Amino acid sequence: MMSLMHKVFSILLLLSAITLNVHADSLPNHMKDASELTSDIFKAARPNVLLCILPSIPGVDTGDIIGKVTLGTEPGSFVCEYTQFIDSTAMGPYVTSDFQWLNATYEQLASWLTSLAHVEKSDKGHYYVFRCSEHNSEHPPAICAQSTSGKGFEFGYETVSDNGHKSCGSFVGAVYASPFFDVAVAGWNECTGKTFSPECHQCNGDGCGAFHCSAFTTWDQCPKGSHVCGYQTCVGNLCSQKRICEWDK
C-alpha cells in the first residue's frame, strides 16, 4: 500500500502541475531515495533537519511512519531515526537505512501545507495535518506539521487528549527552519578548528545565557575567511541559537 505521505506529496505535485502547467515538465520530485542523499546536500540543508519516511513493506504497517535523517555509523552514510507505534504505544527509537527524505524548502512546504493539508487549532496556535480515507486507528497517528514561532515547521504526529483536544505533538525532530527567524532548531557542532561567535544584537553578555537573550536576539554572519560550523542552543530554546564560526583552513 502506498504510504500516506507518498500520496500526499504526489497530490501536491499534481496540484502544482495543474496550476503551473507551463512549467510542469521541470517540477522536481521532492521525495528522494536515501541513496540520493550526499554529505554535501546534508550539510547544505542546515539548519533544516530533514524529514524521512519509511517505505511501505508488504505485510508490515510502516506506511505512515516518519522520522529525522541523521548520520549513520559509516562515513558518508545516513539513517532515518524513527519511533514505531504498536497499539498506540511509542516504541524505539529505531534506525533504518531504507527510507526516503524530503528535499524541499520552507517556502515550498508553506505553499503545500496551506493549499492542501487540513488546518487544526490547538493551544499552541494552528497546525497542519495530513488525513486520507485509508487512515485508520491501526495506523500510527496522523502526520502533522506545527508552525512554531522562532523555529519553522516541526513534523510529528497528531495527539488527541481524553477531553478531545487536538494538538500536533510527539515531534520526530524533523524541522524546516523559517527564514523569518534566526536559527532555533536542535544545536549541531561540526567544528574542528579555532572557533568564535560573531557579534549579537538585542542581547546582553554572551547573548545565550539566562537573561542574556530573547527571541529577538540576532547574530551577525560569520566574517570573511570563516564559516558556520555549528550552533549553540540557548536557554532551553527560548532564545535564538548562538552561531559558531570557524576560521577557514
N, C-alpha and C positions, 0 to 999 in steps of 0.2 A: 504493500500500500504506500502510495506516495505520501511523504510526511506533510504535516500541516504547514510547516514553514516553506517547504518547497512549493506547495500550491500557492501560498500567499505571494511569494516573490514572483512566481510565474504569472499570476494575475496582475501584479503590479507592473511587470514588464509589458504585458499585453495592453494594459490601460495606457501606459506611456507611449507605446507604439501607435495606438489609435489616436491619441492626442497629438503626437508629433510624427505622423506617418511619413513626413518628408525625410526625417532622419531615422526612420525605423531600422534600416539596414545597419546603421552604425551604433545602435544601442547595445551595450555590452551585457553579458550575463554576469550579474554581480555575485552569484553563488559560485565559489571556486573550490576545486578539489584540494585536498591537503598537499598534494604533490606540486601544486602551483604556487605555494607559499615559500618565498625565499627569505633569507636573513635581511636582505636589503629592503624588501617590501615590509617585513615585520617591523624593522626599525623606523622606516619612513612613516608608518601608520601611527607612531607615537604622537600624542599621548593616548590615542584610541586603544582600547583593549578589545581585540577582535572577537566578535560573536562566532561561535561554531555550532554546527548542527550535526547530530548523529544520523546516518542514513537509515532508511527502513530496511529491516532484515526479516525475511520470511519466517514467521512463527515467533518472532520476538518483537515486543511492543516498544520500539525505540523512536517511532515517528515524530514525537513531539519533544524530544529531549534536546536541550540546548546547554551550552557551557561557554567557557572562555578559552582562547588559544594561549597556550603557554609554551615555554621552551621545553624540548624533550631532553632526554639524558645524553643523546648523541649530539655532537656539534652540528649545528645547522638543521636540527630536526625539531618538529613541533608536535604537540599533542593537544587534544581537546579535554579540558578538565570539566567534568560534569557531575551532577547528582542524579542518582537513579531513584525513582519513586516506585515503591512497592506498597500497594494498598494505601496510597496517600501518605506513606511514611518515607521521609527522605533518607536515602542510604548513600554512603560514599564519603568524600568524593572519590571518583574513579577517573582514569585517564584512558584515552584511546588515540591511536594514530589514524584511525579511519573516520574521517569527518569532512565536512565542507565548511568554508568560512565565508563571511560576508565582506565583500570588497566594496564598500560604499562610504560616502562622506556623510557628515552630519546633515548637510543641506538635502541630499538625496533622501535620507531617512525621514527628515521632516516633511518633505513633499509626499512621500509614500504613506506615512502614517496618517497625516491629516486628510489624505484623499481616500483611503481605503479602510483603515483599522477602525474598530469601534471605540468611541471615546467614553470613558467611565470617570466618575467623580469619586474622590476619596478625601480623607482629612489632610492629605498632602497636596491636594490640587487635583489635576486631571492626569489620566494615564491612558495609554492605548493598548487594546487587547485584540488578539487575533482569534476569531471564532469561525468555525465552519460546521456544517451539518454532521460531519463524521466524528466530531469530538464528543467523547462520552466519559462517564465517570471512571472507566477503567484506564483511561489515558492519564498521563501526568496532567497537572493543572494547565489551564490555558496560558499561552505565552503572552507576556505583556512587556511594554516599554514605558518606563516612567520618565517624564521630563523633569529633571531635578535641577533646581536653581544652583548655579555655580559648578555644575558638572556637565550635563548634557543628557543623552538618552541612556538609561540603565536598563538592561534586559533582565527579566526574571519571570516568575510565574504568578498568576493572579491568586490571591487568597480571599476567602470569604469567612468572616467571623461567625460565631454562633448566632449573633443577632442580625446576620445578613449583610453587614457592612463589607463592601468590597475594597480591595487595595492591591496595588502592584508591589509585591514583596518577594522574598526568597530570591534575591538577586544572585545571578550566577557570576558576577564580576565583569561581564562584558559591558563596556562603557564607550560610547562615541561622544567625545568631548565637544561641547558647544564652542564655536569660535567667538561667541559673545562674552565668554567668561575666561578668566585666566585658568590654567590647568588645575583641576581639583579631583583627579582620579587617583587610584592607588599609586603610591610612590614607587619609583623604579630607579635603579642606580647601576650603570654600566661603566662607571668611571675607573680608570686605571692609572691616571697620572695626577698632576697637580691640579687641584680644584679650587673654585671660589664661587661666590654668588654675586650677581650684579646688584646694582642699587635698587632698593624698593621704594615705592611711593605709597602715601596714605598708610604709613606704618610707623612703628616705634622699635627701638632696639634692633634685635636681629630680624624683625619682620616675620617671625614664625612662632614665637612662644606665646604663652598666655598674656593677654593684654597688649601684645606687640603687633597684632594684625587683625584684619577683618575680611569679610567677603569682598571689600572694595580695594584691598591691597593688590598692587600690581608690581611686576618685576621687569626691569629692562631686559632687552635681548642680550645674549652673550656677545661681547665685543669681537671685533675683527681679530682673527688669529686664534679663536677659541670656538667651542661648540657645546651644545647642551648634551650632557651625558647622564642626567638624572633629575629627579625632583624629590624634595623632602616634604613629607606630609606634615602639616602644621596644625596643632591644637585640635586633634581629633576630627580633621576635615572641616572645621568651622571656618578656616581661612583659605585663601588661595595658596597653592603649593609654592614652595621656595625653589626657584630654578637653580640648578647646579651646573656650573660651567667647567670645562676642562680645556687647558691650553693645547692647541694642535701640536702634534709631534713633528 
